[in-house]
Amino acid sequence: MIPFVIHNVKSISAMTLLIFGAFFSAPERETRVWVAPESEVVIIGTTNVNGFTCKYKVQELEVPVQLTYNDKVEQIQFKNAKLKLANDCFDCGGKAINKDFRELLKTEQHPQVELRLLHVDPAENGGQKIGVGMEITIAGVARKYETTLSCVQAGDICVNGTLDLLLSDFGLEPPRKVLGMIKVDNKIKVELSLKLKEI
């Protein structure tokens, strides 16, 4: 008799967990986001002589972007939130430097840079700073990063921030030019200024 009662208690407990799990788990949701043409993705680098800025032509993005996410209280987790940036659509200000930039990123083998959003930690106490986990793929090598971005929501969602990267993290060797006298620094910056609208 006692074993039967214990078995029933275990069964009821398991059933309770299943019911509560069904009501309180965060199901996956899908949405589409439009990236406004005034948004910017900029890669900034320096050499021992000067600097260079490569700005992405956002109008070339495939929009809208399809998102699948899990809306949890403590963290919003994303499943397929990707921005695919064609290397050929970065403009560094001239044909020669554009060519060098595309060679640096091994464009023939890996024609895209990919930014994948992994999760967002919502701002605390009504602030504008959000924690962001993302995966960046350059030249076929993926690396995960944790950073903080500014997010303002007033109709549209505006996300701004800067991420520091090392070329060597992606197996890229900073190039040398003019008989080795001009050397690109290993550290680059990725500046994001995105205006997003859910549709």
QUIJOMO-V809219 format. One record per pair of residues at least 24 apart in sequence whose ideal C-beta (glycine too) atoms are under 10 Angstrom apart, sorted by the first residue. I is the first residue (numbers start at 1). J is the second residue. D is the distance in Angstrom with one decimal. If there is no record, write none. Layout:
BEGIN
I;J;D
I;J;D
END
This chain:
BEGIN
25;70;9.0
25;72;9.2
26;69;9.2
26;70;5.1
26;71;5.3
26;72;4.8
26;73;8.1
26;75;9.9
26;76;9.0
26;77;8.5
27;70;7.6
27;71;8.4
28;68;5.7
28;69;7.1
28;70;5.6
28;71;8.8
28;77;9.2
28;79;6.8
29;67;8.5
29;68;7.3
29;69;5.9
29;70;7.6
29;71;6.0
29;76;9.9
29;79;9.9
30;66;7.1
30;67;6.8
30;68;5.2
30;69;8.0
30;79;9.1
30;80;9.3
31;64;9.2
31;65;9.5
31;66;8.0
31;67;5.2
31;68;8.4
31;69;7.5
31;81;9.9
31;198;5.5
31;199;8.1
32;63;8.8
32;64;4.2
32;65;6.9
32;66;5.6
32;67;7.0
32;197;9.6
32;198;7.2
32;199;5.2
33;63;8.2
33;64;5.9
33;65;4.9
33;66;8.2
33;67;5.9
33;81;8.3
33;83;10.0
33;157;8.2
33;194;9.4
33;196;5.0
33;197;6.9
33;198;5.7
33;199;7.2
34;61;9.8
34;63;5.7
34;64;4.8
34;65;7.9
34;156;9.0
34;195;9.0
34;196;7.0
34;197;4.6
34;198;7.8
34;199;5.3
35;59;9.6
35;61;5.5
35;62;9.5
35;63;5.3
35;64;7.7
35;65;6.4
35;83;7.6
35;194;6.4
35;195;7.3
35;196;6.1
35;197;8.4
36;63;9.1
36;156;7.0
36;158;9.2
36;194;8.0
36;195;3.9
36;196;7.3
36;197;6.7
37;61;8.8
37;63;9.1
37;195;8.8
38;193;8.5
38;194;9.7
38;195;6.0
39;63;10.0
39;83;9.9
39;158;9.0
39;159;9.0
39;192;8.3
39;193;6.2
39;194;4.6
39;195;5.0
39;196;7.8
40;160;9.3
40;191;7.0
40;192;7.4
40;193;4.3
40;194;7.8
40;195;9.2
41;83;7.6
41;85;6.4
41;89;9.7
41;90;8.6
41;113;8.8
41;115;7.9
41;190;7.2
41;191;7.5
41;192;6.0
41;193;8.0
41;194;7.7
42;90;9.0
42;162;9.3
42;189;8.1
42;190;7.3
42;191;4.4
42;192;8.1
42;193;8.0
43;85;9.5
43;90;6.8
43;92;8.4
43;101;8.1
43;105;9.5
43;113;8.4
43;138;9.7
43;165;8.7
43;188;5.9
43;189;7.3
43;190;5.7
43;191;7.9
44;162;8.6
44;187;9.8
44;188;6.5
44;189;4.4
44;190;7.9
44;191;6.4
45;92;9.1
45;101;8.8
45;104;9.1
45;165;9.8
45;167;8.4
45;174;8.7
45;184;6.1
45;185;6.4
45;186;9.4
45;187;7.9
45;188;4.5
45;189;7.6
46;183;9.9
46;184;7.7
46;185;4.8
46;187;7.8
46;188;8.3
46;189;9.2
47;174;8.7
47;175;9.3
47;176;9.4
47;177;8.1
47;181;9.9
47;182;5.4
47;183;6.1
47;184;5.2
47;185;6.5
48;176;9.7
48;181;8.2
48;182;6.6
48;183;5.3
48;184;8.6
48;185;7.6
49;177;9.2
49;178;9.0
49;181;8.1
49;182;5.3
49;183;8.6
49;184;9.9
50;182;8.7
51;185;9.0
52;92;5.6
52;93;7.2
52;94;9.5
52;97;6.0
52;100;8.9
52;101;7.8
52;184;8.2
52;188;9.5
53;90;9.9
53;91;9.1
53;92;6.9
53;93;7.0
53;97;9.8
53;189;9.6
53;191;9.0
54;87;9.5
54;89;9.9
54;90;4.4
54;91;6.7
54;92;4.1
54;93;8.0
54;97;8.1
54;98;8.0
54;101;5.6
54;102;9.8
54;104;9.9
54;105;9.7
54;188;9.3
55;89;9.5
55;90;6.9
55;91;5.5
55;92;7.9
55;93;8.6
55;191;9.3
56;83;9.3
56;85;5.5
56;86;8.6
56;87;9.6
56;89;5.8
56;90;5.4
56;91;7.9
56;113;8.6
57;85;9.4
57;86;8.9
57;88;9.4
57;89;4.6
57;90;7.8
57;91;6.4
58;83;9.7
58;85;9.2
58;89;8.7
58;193;9.7
58;194;8.7
58;195;9.5
59;89;8.9
60;85;8.5
60;86;6.5
60;88;8.8
60;89;4.4
60;90;9.9
61;85;7.6
61;86;9.0
61;89;8.4
62;86;9.5
63;199;9.5
64;196;9.7
64;197;8.8
64;198;9.1
64;199;5.9
65;117;9.7
65;196;8.5
67;117;8.1
67;196;9.9
67;198;8.7
69;117;8.8
69;119;9.0
69;120;8.7
70;119;9.0
72;119;9.0
72;122;9.7
73;122;8.4
74;119;10.0
74;121;7.5
74;122;8.1
75;118;9.9
75;119;5.3
75;120;7.1
75;121;5.6
75;122;7.8
75;131;8.4
75;133;8.8
76;117;9.3
76;119;6.4
76;120;4.6
76;121;8.1
76;122;7.0
76;130;9.4
77;117;9.6
77;118;7.2
77;119;4.8
77;120;8.3
77;133;8.9
78;116;8.0
78;117;4.8
78;118;6.2
78;119;6.4
78;120;7.5
78;133;9.0
78;134;9.3
79;116;9.8
79;117;9.6
79;118;9.3
80;116;8.1
80;117;9.3
81;115;8.9
81;116;6.5
81;117;3.9
81;118;8.1
81;119;9.6
81;120;9.4
81;134;9.0
82;112;10.0
82;114;6.0
82;115;7.0
82;116;4.9
82;117;7.6
82;135;9.1
82;137;9.4
83;112;9.7
83;113;8.7
83;114;7.1
83;115;4.5
83;116;7.9
83;117;8.2
83;134;9.8
83;192;9.5
83;194;8.6
84;111;9.5
84;112;5.0
84;113;7.8
84;114;5.4
84;115;8.2
84;116;9.4
84;137;9.3
85;111;9.9
85;112;6.2
85;113;4.5
85;114;7.2
85;115;7.1
85;138;9.9
86;111;6.2
86;112;5.6
86;113;8.2
87;111;5.6
87;112;6.5
87;113;6.4
87;138;9.2
87;139;9.3
88;112;9.4
89;113;9.8
96;177;9.6
97;177;9.9
100;175;6.6
100;177;7.3
100;184;8.6
101;175;9.6
101;184;9.7
103;175;7.5
104;138;9.4
104;139;8.4
104;167;7.6
104;172;6.2
104;173;8.8
104;174;8.1
104;175;5.9
104;184;7.5
104;188;9.9
105;138;6.2
105;139;5.6
105;140;9.9
105;167;9.6
105;170;8.7
105;172;7.5
106;138;8.6
106;139;4.3
106;140;7.4
106;141;9.7
106;170;9.3
106;171;9.0
106;172;7.7
107;139;8.6
109;139;7.5
109;140;6.8
110;137;8.1
110;138;7.6
110;139;4.8
110;140;4.5
110;141;8.6
110;170;9.7
112;137;7.9
112;138;9.2
112;139;9.9
112;140;9.7
113;137;6.9
113;138;5.4
113;139;8.6
113;170;9.7
113;190;9.1
114;138;8.2
114;140;9.8
114;142;7.9
115;145;10.0
115;163;9.5
115;190;8.3
115;192;8.3
115;194;10.0
116;142;8.2
116;144;9.2
117;159;9.9
118;144;7.1
118;145;9.3
118;146;9.2
119;146;9.3
120;149;8.8
120;151;8.2
120;159;9.6
121;146;9.4
121;148;9.0
122;151;9.0
123;148;10.0
123;150;9.3
123;151;6.7
123;152;9.9
123;153;9.7
127;151;9.3
128;152;5.7
128;153;9.1
128;158;9.6
128;160;9.3
129;161;9.2
130;159;8.0
130;161;9.1
132;159;8.4
132;161;7.8
132;163;9.1
132;192;9.6
134;163;8.0
134;192;9.8
136;163;7.8
136;165;7.1
136;169;9.0
136;170;8.2
136;190;7.7
137;170;8.3
138;165;8.0
138;167;8.3
138;169;8.5
138;170;4.3
138;171;8.9
138;172;7.1
138;188;9.8
138;190;9.9
139;167;9.3
139;170;5.4
139;171;6.5
139;172;5.9
140;170;8.4
140;171;8.3
141;169;7.6
141;170;4.3
141;171;5.3
141;172;8.2
142;170;8.6
143;169;5.3
143;170;6.7
145;169;9.5
145;190;9.6
147;190;9.7
147;192;9.6
149;192;7.0
149;194;9.2
150;192;9.8
150;193;9.7
151;194;9.6
151;196;9.6
152;195;9.9
153;196;9.5
155;197;7.9
156;194;9.8
156;195;5.4
156;196;6.4
156;197;4.9
156;198;9.0
157;194;8.0
157;195;7.5
157;196;4.5
157;197;7.2
157;198;7.6
158;193;7.7
158;194;7.1
158;195;5.4
158;196;7.6
159;192;6.4
159;193;7.7
159;194;4.6
159;195;8.1
159;196;6.8
160;191;8.3
160;192;6.5
160;193;5.0
160;194;7.6
160;195;9.6
161;190;9.1
161;191;7.7
161;192;5.6
161;193;8.4
161;194;9.4
162;189;5.5
162;190;7.0
162;191;5.1
162;192;7.5
162;193;9.8
163;188;9.4
163;189;7.0
163;190;4.6
163;191;8.1
163;192;7.3
164;188;7.7
164;189;5.8
164;190;8.1
165;189;7.4
165;190;6.2
END
